[in-house]
């Protein structure tokens, strides 16, 4: 696949023309291109390139990403860059592979324009255009532009006056990765450190690069001298200072006084280093690039690249282990969020009233300001001052029943209103608006507060969504982290994945589906298995993995929530009629410590242990009456502190075997 990168006004990415305040010749715009052969395992390479700020544009092909992969794999914790990608849709005809991506510095003000194909050929004749990628055509002689047989690419290059600027083979002796341009603006094309079995390509454009954004310091209030600040404000004679000043001048004086005090007592932030990598990693990177230039595709070049990759990977593992060792929960959450949460969406260009495309934030703000100004500014038809009109602020309209009926008649029930019947025994009454019966929607699954409801209340669709989301984030976790420390994976799992499984579990907890129960439990089971494999630990049983990682089973996670809900529903009758869901189970014999709120599911055998709900209910029925009689908060604390007693090891082993 190939990637088209227009330079001025393009179908894919638009760049605003940079402006410079000085006459010094600016640095050229540097571009890095690489054939990745799966970027998932090479995110640490991208982090190194992005942190150095050497390249304003990074072009990648063969990313092998799909819809389940987040953009965090590309830009991670680099807010200065934006990512644009197009993944291959995996089908029976096209398997794994393909995919392209662009990582662009935000100083270029990139914007995604949706219509790519139709505008590309129109822009070629008007603006400089670069096309680069892995064309997989090793038999073309690019010096003489000849080929034993006819080729459409050569015809395209000749018809549009393109030139090829990569003078060296990128894989063994084959010219596979190529860079085309229809203007003479590319220079210094050179081989760089290989990310895969293909050499990377670096080149510069003969266009000015945007000036670097200067660091704007901010006050670090956590290091402020608050004792001195309070003393200055308290000991200042405000009566004398503000005696002869009006309200406006007093406010200006107060602001200046406070700013002067803060300037002297609050330190300013310092710009962070552009590249915080250790010296040995930087040296290996320089040696790898040097060998790639003097001996491309040689064995020494690839061995040096492997040494750099190993050192870079070790440093990333060191960073991850250090985050865990500090026991700083905020730092750990920030670190994991940058890797597991999707970054901000790619900005889009807007078109103003005159048809011009606006790329920068300043141009967009001016356009919005002009639009709102025109909407709220009334034109004056006479130079004379207008006569003040009667204020309507106290004119309260009187709404009659006729007005209400007219408003109801204006509704369009066929397009705006639908009805959904829940439950198998629902009478399915027909409701009408303006004598028009409400129809059931085509999409019967409704999402409310993050939970997908179906008419049968089976929640199979919602559980499949929950499992898919959990597995997607789990895959991203193992792709983003490189450490072999189990703690970082277990903490990330309990922080970012487990809450998604627990959310609203009282509503969708599977009550009669063994298959759905196993799908939910398999998420944590597979996670622990992959964790042991990643950390190089010997394979053990699932129960032993839970014990070693200090994890609890899914039943132990969800049962306390279900216990609290059940207690509120049955004992306190908490605004919910559960008579059709739960029935009170009479005691077959008098129990010494049994409580009278024993329940059962009407559609399951009393001894069923195959689902999460049935297991939780059996544990609920075994509680002592004194525990059930506790107030709400003490009851929750009792359940949380008694999980090992309520769910003994023998019972857990029995459930794990089901």
C-alpha positions as CSV (number, residue, x, y, z in Angstrom):
1,X,0.0,0.0,0.0
2,X,1.1,3.6,-0.6
3,X,0.6,6.8,1.3
4,X,0.0,10.1,-0.4
5,X,1.3,13.2,1.4
6,X,0.3,16.5,-0.2
7,X,2.4,19.5,1.0
8,X,0.2,22.6,0.7
9,X,-3.5,21.8,0.2
10,X,-4.1,18.1,-0.1
11,X,-6.8,15.4,-0.1
12,X,-5.4,13.6,3.0
13,X,-3.6,16.1,5.2
14,X,-3.5,19.9,4.7
15,X,-0.6,22.0,6.1
16,X,-0.9,25.7,6.6
17,X,2.0,27.8,5.3
18,X,4.4,28.6,8.2
19,X,5.3,32.2,8.9
20,X,8.6,33.4,10.3
21,X,9.4,36.5,12.1
22,X,13.2,36.6,11.4
23,X,15.2,36.4,8.3
24,X,17.4,33.4,9.4
25,X,17.1,30.5,7.2
26,X,15.0,27.9,9.0
27,X,15.7,24.2,9.3
28,X,14.3,22.1,6.5
29,X,11.2,19.9,7.1
30,X,12.4,16.4,7.9
31,X,10.4,13.3,7.2
32,X,10.9,9.7,8.4
33,X,9.5,6.7,6.5
34,X,9.6,3.1,7.6
35,X,8.1,-0.2,6.5
36,X,7.1,-1.6,9.9
37,X,5.8,-5.1,9.3
38,X,3.6,-4.7,12.4
39,X,4.0,-1.6,14.6
40,X,2.4,-3.3,17.6
41,X,5.7,-4.6,18.9
42,X,7.7,-1.5,17.9
43,X,5.9,1.2,19.7
44,X,9.0,1.9,21.7
45,X,10.8,2.9,18.5
46,X,8.1,5.4,17.8
47,X,8.3,6.8,21.3
48,X,12.0,7.4,20.8
49,X,11.5,9.1,17.5
50,X,8.7,11.3,18.8
51,X,10.6,12.3,21.9
52,X,13.6,13.5,19.9
53,X,11.5,16.0,17.8
54,X,13.9,15.3,14.9
55,X,11.1,14.6,12.4
56,X,7.9,16.6,11.9
57,X,6.3,13.9,9.8
58,X,6.6,10.1,10.3
59,X,5.1,8.0,7.6
60,X,4.5,4.3,8.2
61,X,3.4,1.4,6.0
62,X,2.6,-2.2,6.8
63,X,1.3,-1.2,10.3
64,X,-0.8,-4.3,10.5
65,X,-3.3,-2.5,12.8
66,X,-7.1,-3.1,12.9
67,X,-10.1,-1.4,14.4
68,X,-9.3,-3.0,17.8
69,X,-6.0,-1.1,18.1
70,X,-5.9,2.4,19.6
71,X,-4.0,5.4,18.3
72,X,-2.1,5.2,21.6
73,X,0.1,2.6,19.9
74,X,1.3,5.3,17.5
75,X,1.6,8.5,19.5
76,X,1.4,7.3,23.1
77,X,2.1,10.1,25.5
78,X,3.2,12.7,22.9
79,X,0.5,15.3,22.8
80,X,2.5,17.4,20.3
81,X,1.7,14.9,17.5
82,X,-1.5,13.8,15.7
83,X,-2.0,10.5,14.0
84,X,-3.8,9.7,10.7
85,X,-4.3,6.0,9.8
86,X,-6.0,3.8,7.4
87,X,-6.2,0.1,8.3
88,X,-6.7,-2.9,6.0
89,X,-10.1,-4.5,6.5
90,X,-9.5,-8.2,7.2
91,X,-11.6,-10.4,5.0
92,X,-11.5,-13.8,3.3
93,X,-9.6,-12.1,0.4
94,X,-7.3,-9.9,2.4
95,X,-5.7,-11.4,5.6
96,X,-3.4,-9.8,8.1
97,X,-1.1,-7.1,6.9
98,X,-1.3,-3.7,5.1
99,X,-2.3,-0.5,6.8
100,X,-0.7,3.0,6.6
101,X,-0.3,5.8,9.1
102,X,0.9,9.3,9.3
103,X,2.2,11.0,12.5
104,X,2.3,14.8,12.1
105,X,3.6,17.5,14.5
106,X,0.8,19.9,15.5
107,X,2.9,22.9,14.5
108,X,2.1,22.0,10.9
109,X,-1.7,22.4,11.7
110,X,-2.7,19.2,9.9
111,X,-6.4,18.5,9.1
112,X,-8.1,15.5,7.7
113,X,-10.1,16.0,4.6
114,X,-12.5,13.1,3.9
115,X,-12.6,13.0,0.1
116,X,-9.2,11.6,-0.8
117,X,-9.4,9.9,-4.2
118,X,-11.2,12.5,-6.2
119,X,-9.0,15.5,-5.1
120,X,-5.6,13.8,-5.3
121,X,-5.2,14.0,-9.0
122,X,-6.6,17.5,-9.2
123,X,-4.0,18.7,-6.6
124,X,-1.0,17.1,-8.4
125,X,-0.9,19.8,-11.1
126,X,-1.3,22.7,-8.7
127,X,0.8,21.8,-5.7
128,X,3.9,19.7,-4.9
129,X,2.8,16.2,-4.1
130,X,4.8,13.3,-2.5
131,X,3.8,9.7,-2.9
132,X,5.7,7.1,-0.8
133,X,5.4,3.5,0.3
134,X,6.3,-0.1,-0.3
135,X,5.4,-0.6,-4.0
136,X,6.9,-4.1,-4.2
137,X,8.3,-3.7,-7.7
138,X,11.9,-5.0,-7.5
139,X,12.3,-5.5,-11.3
140,X,12.0,-1.8,-12.3
141,X,15.2,0.0,-13.3
142,X,14.6,3.3,-11.7
143,X,17.7,4.9,-13.2
144,X,16.5,4.2,-16.8
145,X,12.8,3.9,-15.9
146,X,12.6,0.6,-17.8
147,X,10.8,-2.7,-17.2
148,X,10.7,-5.9,-19.3
149,X,6.9,-5.6,-19.4
150,X,4.3,-2.7,-19.3
151,X,3.7,-1.3,-15.9
152,X,0.9,1.2,-14.8
153,X,3.2,2.8,-12.2
154,X,5.8,3.8,-14.8
155,X,3.0,5.2,-17.0
156,X,1.7,7.2,-14.1
157,X,5.2,8.5,-13.1
158,X,5.9,9.6,-16.7
159,X,2.5,11.2,-17.4
160,X,2.6,13.3,-14.2
161,X,6.4,14.1,-14.3
162,X,7.2,12.4,-11.1
163,X,10.8,11.5,-10.0
164,X,12.0,8.8,-7.7
165,X,14.3,10.0,-5.0
166,X,15.5,6.8,-3.2
167,X,18.9,5.9,-4.7
168,X,19.6,2.8,-2.6
169,X,17.9,-0.6,-2.1
170,X,15.8,-0.9,1.0
171,X,15.6,-4.7,1.3
172,X,18.7,-6.7,0.3
173,X,19.3,-5.6,-3.3
174,X,15.7,-4.6,-4.1
175,X,14.3,-1.1,-4.5
176,X,11.0,-1.7,-2.7
177,X,10.3,1.4,-0.6
178,X,10.1,4.4,-2.9
179,X,9.6,8.2,-2.7
180,X,8.1,10.1,-5.6
181,X,7.6,13.8,-6.1
182,X,6.7,16.0,-9.0
183,X,8.9,18.9,-7.9
184,X,12.5,19.2,-7.0
185,X,12.0,19.8,-3.3
186,X,13.4,16.5,-1.9
187,X,17.0,16.2,-0.9
188,X,19.3,14.3,1.5
189,X,17.4,11.1,1.1
190,X,19.4,8.6,3.1
191,X,19.0,5.1,4.7
192,X,18.3,5.0,8.4
193,X,18.0,2.5,11.2
194,X,15.8,-0.4,10.0
195,X,12.7,-1.1,12.1
196,X,12.0,-4.4,10.3
197,X,13.8,-6.2,7.5
198,X,13.4,-3.0,5.4
199,X,15.7,0.0,5.7
200,X,14.0,3.1,6.9
201,X,14.3,6.3,4.8
202,X,14.9,9.8,5.9
203,X,14.7,12.9,3.7
204,X,14.2,16.6,3.9
205,X,12.1,19.1,2.0
206,X,13.2,22.3,0.6
207,X,10.4,24.2,2.3
208,X,10.7,26.1,5.6
209,X,9.9,24.2,8.8
210,X,7.6,25.9,11.3
211,X,9.4,27.6,14.1
212,X,9.6,25.6,17.4
213,X,7.0,26.5,19.9
214,X,8.7,28.2,22.9
215,X,8.0,27.0,26.4
216,X,5.6,29.2,28.3
217,X,6.4,28.9,32.0
218,X,3.6,28.4,34.5
219,X,3.6,28.9,38.2
220,X,4.2,25.7,40.3
221,X,1.9,26.4,43.2
222,X,2.8,23.2,45.0
223,X,6.3,24.6,45.7
224,X,5.0,28.1,46.7
225,X,6.0,29.8,49.9
226,X,2.5,30.3,51.3
227,X,3.8,31.6,54.6
228,X,5.4,34.6,52.9
229,X,2.4,35.1,50.6
230,X,0.0,35.2,53.5
231,X,2.3,37.6,55.5
232,X,2.6,40.0,52.5
233,X,-1.2,40.2,52.0
234,X,-2.0,40.4,55.8
235,X,0.6,43.1,56.6
236,X,-0.2,45.4,53.6
237,X,-2.1,48.6,54.5
238,X,-5.0,48.3,52.1
239,X,-6.8,51.3,53.6
240,X,-4.0,53.7,52.6
241,X,-3.3,52.0,49.3
242,X,-6.9,52.1,48.1
243,X,-8.0,55.4,49.7
244,X,-7.9,57.6,46.6
245,X,-8.7,55.0,43.9
246,X,-12.0,54.2,42.3
247,X,-13.3,50.7,41.8
248,X,-11.5,50.1,38.5
249,X,-8.1,51.4,39.7
250,X,-8.5,49.5,42.9
251,X,-9.0,46.2,41.0
252,X,-5.9,47.0,38.8
253,X,-3.8,47.7,41.9
254,X,-4.9,44.5,43.6
255,X,-4.1,42.4,40.6
256,X,-0.7,43.9,40.2
257,X,0.1,43.5,43.9
258,X,-0.9,39.8,43.9
259,X,1.1,39.1,40.7
260,X,4.2,40.7,42.2
261,X,3.8,38.6,45.3
262,X,3.3,35.4,43.3
263,X,6.3,36.2,41.1
264,X,8.6,36.4,44.1
265,X,7.2,33.5,46.1
266,X,6.1,30.9,43.4
267,X,8.7,29.2,41.2
268,X,8.1,28.8,37.5
269,X,8.1,25.6,35.6
270,X,11.2,24.7,33.5
271,X,11.1,23.2,30.0
272,X,11.5,19.5,30.0
273,X,14.3,17.8,28.1
274,X,13.3,16.9,24.5
275,X,14.8,13.4,24.9
276,X,15.2,11.8,28.3
277,X,16.7,8.6,27.0
278,X,20.1,7.6,28.5
279,X,23.4,8.2,26.8
280,X,24.0,4.6,25.8
281,X,20.7,4.5,23.9
282,X,21.5,7.7,22.0
283,X,25.0,6.4,21.1
284,X,23.6,3.1,19.8
285,X,21.0,5.0,17.8
286,X,23.7,7.2,16.2
287,X,25.9,4.1,15.4
288,X,22.9,2.3,13.9
289,X,22.1,5.3,11.6
290,X,25.8,5.6,10.7
291,X,26.1,1.9,9.7
292,X,22.8,2.2,7.8
293,X,24.4,5.0,5.7
294,X,27.8,3.5,5.0
295,X,26.8,-0.2,4.8
296,X,23.1,-0.5,4.2
297,X,21.5,-4.0,4.3
298,X,24.7,-5.4,5.8
299,X,24.9,-7.9,8.6
300,X,26.7,-5.4,10.8
301,X,23.9,-2.9,10.2
302,X,21.2,-5.3,11.3
303,X,23.2,-6.5,14.4
304,X,23.7,-2.9,15.5
305,X,19.9,-2.3,15.0
306,X,19.2,-5.3,17.2
307,X,21.6,-3.9,19.9
308,X,19.8,-0.6,19.8
309,X,16.4,-2.3,20.0
310,X,17.5,-4.4,23.0
311,X,18.8,-1.3,24.9
312,X,15.7,0.7,24.1
313,X,13.4,-2.1,25.2
314,X,15.4,-2.5,28.5
315,X,15.1,1.2,29.2
316,X,11.3,1.1,28.6
317,X,11.1,-1.9,31.0
318,X,13.1,0.1,33.5
319,X,10.7,3.0,33.3
320,X,7.7,0.7,33.8
321,X,9.3,-1.0,36.8
322,X,10.2,2.3,38.3
323,X,6.6,3.6,38.1
324,X,5.5,0.5,40.0
325,X,8.3,0.8,42.6
326,X,7.4,4.4,43.5
327,X,3.9,3.3,44.7
328,X,2.6,6.6,43.3
329,X,-0.9,5.9,42.3
330,X,-1.3,9.1,40.3
331,X,1.9,8.6,38.4
332,X,0.9,5.0,37.6
333,X,-2.6,6.0,36.4
334,X,-1.1,8.8,34.2
335,X,1.5,6.4,32.8
336,X,-1.1,3.7,32.0
337,X,-3.7,6.2,30.7
338,X,-1.2,7.4,28.1
339,X,-0.8,3.8,26.8
340,X,-4.3,2.4,27.2
341,X,-6.6,5.3,26.6
342,X,-7.2,6.6,23.1
343,X,-5.6,10.1,22.4
344,X,-7.6,13.1,21.3
345,X,-9.3,12.7,17.9
346,X,-7.7,14.0,14.8
347,X,-8.8,17.6,14.1
348,X,-10.7,18.4,10.9
349,X,-10.7,21.5,8.8
350,X,-13.7,23.7,8.5
351,X,-14.9,25.8,5.6
352,X,-16.0,29.4,6.2
353,X,-18.8,31.3,4.4
354,X,-16.5,32.3,1.5
355,X,-15.5,28.7,0.8
356,X,-12.0,28.9,2.2
357,X,-10.5,26.0,4.2
358,X,-9.5,26.9,7.7
359,X,-6.7,24.8,9.3
360,X,-5.3,26.6,12.3
361,X,-7.1,27.1,15.6
362,X,-6.8,30.8,15.3
363,X,-8.5,30.9,11.9
364,X,-11.3,28.7,13.3
365,X,-11.8,30.9,16.3
366,X,-12.0,34.0,14.1
367,X,-14.5,32.4,11.9
368,X,-16.7,31.4,14.8
369,X,-16.4,34.8,16.3
370,X,-17.5,36.5,13.0
371,X,-20.4,34.1,12.6
372,X,-21.8,34.7,16.2
373,X,-21.2,38.4,15.8
374,X,-23.3,38.5,12.7
375,X,-26.0,36.5,14.3
376,X,-26.3,38.7,17.4
377,X,-25.5,42.2,15.9
378,X,-28.6,44.0,14.7
379,X,-28.1,46.4,11.8
380,X,-29.0,50.0,12.4
381,X,-31.2,51.4,9.6
382,X,-31.0,55.0,10.9
383,X,-28.3,57.1,12.3
384,X,-30.7,58.3,15.0
385,X,-30.7,56.5,18.3
386,X,-33.5,54.0,18.5
387,X,-36.4,54.5,20.9
388,X,-36.1,52.1,23.8
389,X,-38.7,49.4,23.5
390,X,-40.8,47.9,26.2
391,X,-38.9,45.2,28.1
392,X,-40.4,41.7,27.8
393,X,-38.4,40.3,30.6
394,X,-41.5,40.1,32.8
395,X,-43.9,38.9,30.1
396,X,-44.8,35.4,31.3
397,X,-46.7,33.5,28.7
398,X,-49.9,31.7,29.8
399,X,-50.1,28.1,28.6
400,X,-53.6,26.8,28.0
401,X,-54.7,23.1,27.5
402,X,-55.3,24.0,23.9
403,X,-51.7,25.0,23.5
404,X,-50.6,21.7,25.0
405,X,-52.8,19.7,22.6
406,X,-51.4,21.7,19.6
407,X,-47.9,20.9,20.8
408,X,-48.7,17.2,20.9
409,X,-50.3,17.3,17.5
410,X,-47.0,18.8,16.1
411,X,-45.2,15.6,17.2
412,X,-44.3,13.1,14.6
413,X,-44.7,9.7,16.2
414,X,-43.7,7.8,13.1
415,X,-40.2,9.2,13.2
416,X,-39.6,10.4,16.7
417,X,-41.3,8.0,19.0
418,X,-41.0,4.3,19.5
419,X,-42.0,1.8,22.1
420,X,-40.1,-1.2,23.4
421,X,-41.8,-4.0,25.4
422,X,-39.6,-5.8,27.9
423,X,-40.1,-9.2,29.4
424,X,-41.5,-12.5,28.0
425,X,-44.9,-12.1,29.7
426,X,-45.3,-8.5,28.8
427,X,-49.0,-7.8,27.7
428,X,-47.6,-5.7,24.8
429,X,-50.2,-2.9,25.0
430,X,-50.5,-0.5,22.1
431,X,-49.9,3.2,22.8
432,X,-50.8,6.0,20.5
433,X,-50.0,9.6,20.0
434,X,-52.6,11.6,18.0
435,X,-54.4,8.3,17.3
436,X,-51.2,7.0,15.6
437,X,-50.0,3.7,17.2
438,X,-46.4,3.7,18.2
439,X,-44.4,1.1,16.4
440,X,-41.4,-0.9,17.7
441,X,-38.1,0.3,16.4
442,X,-36.1,-1.7,13.9
443,X,-33.2,-1.8,16.2
444,X,-34.8,-3.3,19.3
445,X,-31.6,-3.1,21.4
446,X,-31.6,0.2,23.4
447,X,-28.6,1.6,25.2
448,X,-29.3,3.4,28.4
449,X,-26.6,4.6,30.8
450,X,-24.1,2.3,29.2
451,X,-26.2,-0.8,29.3
452,X,-27.7,-2.4,26.2
453,X,-31.3,-3.6,26.8
454,X,-33.1,-6.1,24.6
455,X,-36.9,-6.9,24.8
456,X,-36.1,-10.4,26.3
457,X,-33.7,-8.9,28.9
458,X,-31.2,-11.6,28.1
459,X,-28.3,-9.1,28.0
460,X,-26.3,-11.4,25.7
461,X,-25.6,-8.5,23.4
462,X,-24.4,-6.3,26.3
463,X,-22.2,-9.0,27.8
464,X,-20.6,-9.7,24.4
465,X,-19.8,-5.9,24.1
466,X,-18.3,-5.9,27.6
467,X,-16.2,-9.0,26.9
468,X,-15.0,-7.5,23.5
469,X,-14.1,-4.2,25.2
470,X,-12.2,-5.9,28.0
471,X,-10.3,-8.1,25.5
472,X,-9.5,-5.2,23.3
473,X,-8.0,-3.2,26.2
474,X,-6.2,-6.4,27.4
475,X,-4.6,-6.9,24.0
476,X,-3.5,-3.2,23.9
477,X,-2.0,-3.6,27.4
478,X,0.2,-6.5,26.3
479,X,1.2,-4.6,23.2
480,X,2.1,-1.4,25.0
481,X,3.9,-2.7,28.1
482,X,7.3,-4.4,27.8
483,X,8.1,-5.1,31.4
484,X,8.2,-8.6,32.9
485,X,7.0,-7.5,36.3
486,X,3.6,-9.0,37.1
487,X,2.6,-6.1,39.4
488,X,2.3,-3.6,36.6
489,X,-0.1,-5.9,34.6
490,X,-2.2,-6.8,37.6
491,X,-2.6,-3.2,38.7
492,X,-3.5,-2.1,35.1
493,X,-6.0,-4.9,34.9
494,X,-7.8,-4.0,38.1
495,X,-7.7,-0.3,37.2
496,X,-8.7,-0.2,33.6
497,X,-10.4,-3.5,32.7
498,X,-12.1,-4.9,35.8
499,X,-14.3,-1.8,36.4
500,X,-15.7,-2.2,32.9
501,X,-16.8,-5.7,33.8
502,X,-18.3,-4.7,37.1
503,X,-20.2,-1.7,35.8
504,X,-24.0,-2.2,36.4
505,X,-23.4,-6.0,36.9
506,X,-26.5,-6.1,39.1
507,X,-28.6,-5.3,36.0
508,X,-27.1,-7.6,33.4
509,X,-25.7,-10.4,35.7
510,X,-26.4,-13.6,33.7
511,X,-29.0,-15.7,35.6
512,X,-29.6,-18.6,33.4
513,X,-26.9,-18.7,30.7
514,X,-23.9,-20.9,31.4
515,X,-22.3,-19.7,28.2
516,X,-22.4,-16.0,29.1
517,X,-21.0,-16.8,32.5
518,X,-18.0,-18.7,31.0
519,X,-17.4,-15.8,28.6
520,X,-17.1,-13.3,31.4
521,X,-14.9,-15.5,33.5
522,X,-12.7,-16.4,30.6
523,X,-11.5,-12.7,30.4
524,X,-9.7,-12.9,33.8
525,X,-8.6,-16.5,33.2
526,X,-6.9,-15.6,29.8
527,X,-5.4,-12.5,31.3
528,X,-3.6,-14.4,34.1
529,X,-2.4,-17.0,31.6
530,X,-1.0,-14.4,29.3
531,X,0.6,-12.6,32.3
532,X,2.4,-15.7,33.3
533,X,3.6,-16.2,29.7
534,X,4.8,-12.6,29.4
535,X,6.7,-12.7,32.7
536,X,8.3,-16.0,32.0
537,X,6.6,-17.8,34.9
538,X,6.0,-21.5,34.8
539,X,2.5,-22.5,33.9
540,X,0.2,-23.4,36.8
541,X,-3.5,-23.9,37.3
542,X,-5.9,-21.0,37.3
543,X,-6.6,-21.2,41.1
544,X,-2.9,-21.0,41.8
545,X,-2.5,-18.0,39.5
546,X,-5.3,-16.3,41.5
547,X,-3.6,-17.0,44.7
548,X,-0.2,-15.8,43.6
549,X,-1.5,-12.6,42.0
550,X,-3.9,-12.0,45.0
551,X,-6.8,-11.9,42.6
552,X,-10.4,-12.8,43.5
553,X,-12.8,-14.7,41.3
554,X,-15.5,-13.0,39.4
555,X,-18.1,-14.3,41.9
556,X,-16.2,-12.5,44.7
557,X,-16.1,-9.3,42.7
558,X,-19.8,-9.2,41.8
559,X,-21.4,-10.9,44.8
560,X,-21.0,-8.0,47.2
561,X,-22.7,-5.6,44.8
562,X,-25.5,-8.1,44.3
563,X,-25.8,-8.7,48.0
564,X,-26.3,-5.0,48.7
565,X,-28.9,-4.7,45.9
566,X,-30.8,-7.8,47.0
567,X,-30.9,-6.6,50.6
568,X,-32.2,-3.2,49.6
569,X,-34.8,-4.7,47.3
570,X,-36.2,-7.4,49.6
571,X,-35.7,-6.0,53.1
572,X,-36.1,-2.3,52.5
573,X,-38.3,-2.5,49.3
574,X,-36.1,0.1,47.7
575,X,-38.5,1.6,45.1
576,X,-38.4,-1.6,43.0
577,X,-40.8,-4.4,42.5
578,X,-38.8,-7.6,42.2
579,X,-41.7,-10.1,42.7
580,X,-41.3,-11.3,39.1
581,X,-37.6,-11.8,39.5
582,X,-37.0,-13.1,43.0
583,X,-39.2,-15.3,45.2
584,X,-38.9,-15.7,48.9
585,X,-37.7,-19.3,49.6
586,X,-39.5,-20.7,52.7
587,X,-37.3,-22.5,55.2
588,X,-37.7,-26.3,55.0
589,X,-36.4,-26.6,58.6
590,X,-35.7,-24.2,61.4
591,X,-32.1,-22.9,61.2
592,X,-30.4,-21.6,64.3
593,X,-28.8,-18.6,62.6
594,X,-30.8,-18.5,59.3
595,X,-32.4,-15.3,58.2
596,X,-36.0,-15.0,56.9
597,X,-35.0,-13.2,53.7
598,X,-33.9,-16.4,51.8
599,X,-34.6,-16.1,48.1
600,X,-34.7,-18.2,45.0
601,X,-34.9,-17.7,41.3
602,X,-38.2,-18.9,39.9
603,X,-36.7,-20.2,36.7
604,X,-33.7,-22.1,38.1
605,X,-33.5,-25.3,40.2
606,X,-32.8,-24.6,43.8
607,X,-29.5,-26.4,43.8
608,X,-28.1,-24.8,40.6
609,X,-24.5,-23.5,40.7
610,X,-23.9,-22.9,37.0
611,X,-24.4,-19.1,36.8
612,X,-23.0,-16.1,38.7
613,X,-26.5,-15.2,40.0
614,X,-27.3,-18.7,41.4
615,X,-23.9,-18.9,43.1
616,X,-24.4,-15.5,44.7
617,X,-27.9,-16.3,45.9
618,X,-26.7,-19.6,47.5
619,X,-24.1,-17.6,49.5
620,X,-26.8,-14.9,50.4
621,X,-29.0,-17.6,51.8
622,X,-26.2,-18.9,54.0
623,X,-25.7,-15.5,55.8
624,X,-26.5,-15.2,59.4
625,X,-29.5,-13.2,60.5
626,X,-27.4,-10.8,62.6
627,X,-25.4,-10.0,59.4
628,X,-28.5,-9.3,57.3
629,X,-29.9,-7.1,60.0
630,X,-27.0,-4.7,59.9
631,X,-27.5,-1.2,58.5
632,X,-26.5,-0.6,54.9
633,X,-22.9,0.7,55.3
634,X,-21.8,-1.8,58.0
635,X,-23.4,-4.6,55.9
636,X,-21.2,-3.6,52.9
637,X,-18.1,-3.5,55.1
638,X,-18.9,-6.9,56.5
639,X,-19.3,-8.5,53.1
640,X,-16.1,-6.9,51.8
641,X,-14.1,-8.1,54.8
642,X,-15.6,-11.6,54.8
643,X,-15.0,-12.7,51.2
644,X,-12.6,-15.5,52.2
645,X,-15.2,-16.9,54.7
646,X,-18.2,-16.5,52.4
647,X,-16.3,-18.1,49.4
648,X,-14.0,-20.8,50.9
649,X,-11.3,-22.4,48.8
650,X,-13.2,-25.6,48.4
651,X,-16.2,-23.9,46.9
652,X,-14.0,-21.7,44.6
653,X,-12.3,-24.9,43.3
654,X,-15.6,-26.5,42.6
655,X,-16.8,-23.4,40.7
656,X,-13.6,-23.2,38.7
657,X,-14.1,-26.8,37.5
658,X,-17.7,-26.1,36.2
